[in-house]
């Protein structure tokens, strides 16, 4: 069995199409995992995945690259605070916000904390999604290491967290403002009429065809003059192709429907 046949088998088992991911990077990750698991061939590893749910869940979790932390790229969060939220709140005090590929929840919780500087928590509701069930469970638990919080401004840490035996627990008042759900950006329906979509440091792993599909879906999901916030390595070179235009670096405004 070669890698192409392995991809087909994984799609039948999980519904995840590995062809949408950059092949060199993904194949290297999978080959490393297979070797660490004590297997030499795709076929032998696949047989284990079919009968061992623990192996299968580990494999699926490994596919989703969960590198996340609070206030990652702090200067971008400052732009969100100083420019983007004030711009959006001029139109409505009830914003629909979607944190796509939210990993372990660092990002949507940060969004709620920053937005609370402008409006009451009772007016905040953030949709947060990821394909990884295990990451979503960690997000719902809301328990984080000190290291993952080291870039978070101290005022947020003291206001919204409870110290718990060396870790930090998100207070329920913030947890209750975020709705987590499992979601595959390549096959599931998107939340619609969003004022802000945040999708950062994920699309770098996708092929150009997959990114093209996702950016078109983001256009459909955004309101006119809604904002797309992307990661520091994901500037959209042909943003006008998706009826998006740069508002600030890493922030794009929807001009019209495609």
Order of alpha helices (4+ residues) and beta strands (2+ residues): alpha-alpha-alpha-alpha-alpha-alpha-beta-alpha-beta-alpha-beta-alpha-beta-beta-alpha-beta-beta-alpha-beta-beta-beta
